[in-house]
């Protein structure tokens, strides 16, 4: 667009944001990204799968990309939204849950890193959840794979459907948008 000063400023902002994310959220102890505790203002060692996937997908994770994906906690049914789980909460929603749209982001991050094993795991999670329920549910219990053990849920959840489509188009088939196309 011919706005080189703005482009230079945005590039510096991107670099500063990347450094801040990696300085603030990378847990050396866990070799994984943590999340900020809003209530206490410190790094919570829980891993947020969506944040990890987005950091990898958008190039913010840098040298941590491969390790962050490799160290994502998994259940037999997919990638939990965050782990370790919070104690004392009975039903799943964010806690002890797999959200298909988050699983789709994880799949795309694995595809970005050309990690076929990770893509296969996430695709199996998405397809398994759909086949068991014959619906694109909002979330599933990470410990049982059941959609009936959740606080809130819905059939044909738009972000679950979009996640499945994105996983197939971009993750499986490798379709990418470039430039003005």
RASULPE-V486368 format. One record per residue. N is the residue number from 0. RES is the residue in three letters. PHI is phi in radians with two decimals (none if undefined). BURIAL is b if it has 9 or more other ideal C-beta (glycine too) atoms within 8 Angstrom, else e. D_FIRST is the distance of its C-alpha to the first C-alpha in whole Angstrom. Layout:
BEGIN
n: <N,N>
res: <RES,RES>
phi: <PHI,PHI>
burial: <BURIAL,BURIAL>
d_first: <D_FIRST,D_FIRST>
END
This chain:
BEGIN
n: <0,1,2,3,4,5,6,7,8,9,10,11,12,13,14,15,16,17,18,19,20,21,22,23,24,25,26,27,28,29,30,31,32,33,34,35,36,37,38,39,40,41,42,43,44,45,46,47,48,49,50,51,52,53,54,55,56,57,58,59,60,61,62,63,64,65,66,67,68,69,70,71,72,73,74,75,76,77,78,79,80,81,82,83,84,85,86,87,88,89,90,91,92,93,94,95,96,97,98,99,100,101,102,103,104,105,106,107,108,109,110,111,112,113,114,115,116,117,118,119,120,121,122,123,124,125,126,127,128,129,130,131,132,133,134,135,136,137,138,139,140,141,142,143,144,145,146,147,148,149,150,151,152,153,154,155,156,157,158,159,160,161,162,163,164,165,166,167,168,169,170,171,172,173,174,175,176,177,178,179,180>
res: <UNK,UNK,UNK,UNK,UNK,UNK,UNK,UNK,UNK,UNK,UNK,UNK,UNK,UNK,UNK,UNK,UNK,UNK,UNK,UNK,UNK,UNK,UNK,UNK,UNK,UNK,UNK,UNK,UNK,UNK,UNK,UNK,UNK,UNK,UNK,UNK,UNK,UNK,UNK,UNK,UNK,UNK,UNK,UNK,UNK,UNK,UNK,UNK,UNK,UNK,UNK,UNK,UNK,UNK,UNK,UNK,UNK,UNK,UNK,UNK,UNK,UNK,UNK,UNK,UNK,UNK,UNK,UNK,UNK,UNK,UNK,UNK,UNK,UNK,UNK,UNK,UNK,UNK,UNK,UNK,UNK,UNK,UNK,UNK,UNK,UNK,UNK,UNK,UNK,UNK,UNK,UNK,UNK,UNK,UNK,UNK,UNK,UNK,UNK,UNK,UNK,UNK,UNK,UNK,UNK,UNK,UNK,UNK,UNK,UNK,UNK,UNK,UNK,UNK,UNK,UNK,UNK,UNK,UNK,UNK,UNK,UNK,UNK,UNK,UNK,UNK,UNK,UNK,UNK,UNK,UNK,UNK,UNK,UNK,UNK,UNK,UNK,UNK,UNK,UNK,UNK,UNK,UNK,UNK,UNK,UNK,UNK,UNK,UNK,UNK,UNK,UNK,UNK,UNK,UNK,UNK,UNK,UNK,UNK,UNK,UNK,UNK,UNK,UNK,UNK,UNK,UNK,UNK,UNK,UNK,UNK,UNK,UNK,UNK,UNK,UNK,UNK,UNK,UNK,UNK,UNK>
phi: <none,1.36,-1.88,-1.14,-1.11,-1.13,-1.09,-1.11,-1.10,-1.13,-1.11,-1.15,-1.11,-1.09,-1.11,-1.13,-1.13,-1.03,-1.10,-1.13,-1.08,-1.27,-1.32,-1.42,-1.84,-1.36,-1.68,-1.12,-1.12,-1.63,0.92,-2.78,-1.38,-1.76,-2.32,-1.35,-1.42,-1.08,-1.26,-2.04,1.26,-2.21,-1.31,-1.57,-1.27,-1.11,-1.72,-1.78,-1.07,-1.15,-1.11,-1.08,-1.07,-1.20,-1.07,-1.23,-1.05,-1.70,1.35,-1.41,-1.35,0.92,-1.14,-1.52,-0.92,-1.10,-1.15,-1.08,-1.22,-1.09,-1.61,-1.10,-1.13,-2.26,-1.91,-1.12,-1.88,2.59,-1.73,-1.07,-0.97,-2.56,-2.57,-1.19,-1.25,-1.38,-1.33,1.48,-1.80,-1.28,-1.55,-1.54,-2.60,-1.42,-1.29,1.00,-2.24,-1.98,-1.89,-0.96,-1.19,-1.19,-1.03,-1.12,-1.11,-1.08,-1.02,-1.12,-1.15,-1.09,-1.09,-1.01,-1.57,0.98,-1.76,-1.11,-1.13,-1.13,-1.06,-1.08,-1.06,-1.17,-1.14,-1.09,-1.10,-1.11,-1.18,-1.07,-1.10,-1.17,-1.16,-1.17,-1.84,0.87,-2.84,-1.64,-1.13,-1.27,-2.77,-2.41,-1.24,-1.21,-1.58,-2.12,1.36,-1.53,-1.56,-1.51,-1.82,-2.16,-1.18,-2.52,-2.81,-2.66,-1.43,0.85,-1.20,-0.98,-1.23,-1.25,-1.12,-1.10,-1.06,-1.08,-1.07,-1.10,-1.09,-1.27,-1.13,-1.61,-1.42,-1.43,-1.52,1.33,-1.17,-2.31,-1.67,-2.35,1.00,-1.67,-1.41>
burial: <e,e,e,e,e,e,e,e,e,e,e,e,e,e,e,e,b,b,e,e,b,b,e,e,b,b,b,e,e,b,e,b,b,b,b,b,b,e,e,e,e,e,b,e,e,b,b,b,b,b,b,b,b,b,b,b,b,e,e,b,b,e,e,b,b,e,b,b,b,e,b,b,b,e,b,e,b,b,b,b,b,b,e,e,b,e,e,e,e,e,e,b,b,e,b,b,b,b,b,b,b,b,b,b,b,b,b,b,b,b,b,b,b,e,b,e,e,b,b,e,b,b,b,e,b,b,e,b,b,b,e,e,e,e,e,b,b,b,b,b,b,b,e,e,b,e,b,e,e,b,e,e,e,e,e,e,b,e,b,b,b,b,b,b,e,b,b,b,b,b,b,b,e,e,e,e,e,e,e,e,e>
d_first: <0,4,6,8,11,10,9,13,14,14,15,18,19,19,21,23,23,24,27,28,29,31,33,34,34,35,39,41,44,43,40,38,35,37,36,37,40,39,42,43,40,41,39,41,42,41,39,36,35,32,31,32,30,27,27,27,25,22,23,24,28,27,31,33,31,34,37,35,35,39,40,39,42,44,46,48,46,42,40,41,39,40,43,46,47,48,52,54,51,53,51,47,44,42,45,46,44,41,39,37,34,34,36,33,30,33,33,29,29,32,30,28,30,32,35,37,40,38,36,40,41,38,38,42,42,40,42,45,44,44,47,49,48,47,44,41,42,40,42,45,47,46,50,51,49,50,48,51,51,48,48,46,44,43,43,40,38,34,33,36,35,31,32,34,32,29,32,33,29,28,30,33,31,28,26,22,19,16,12,12,16>
END
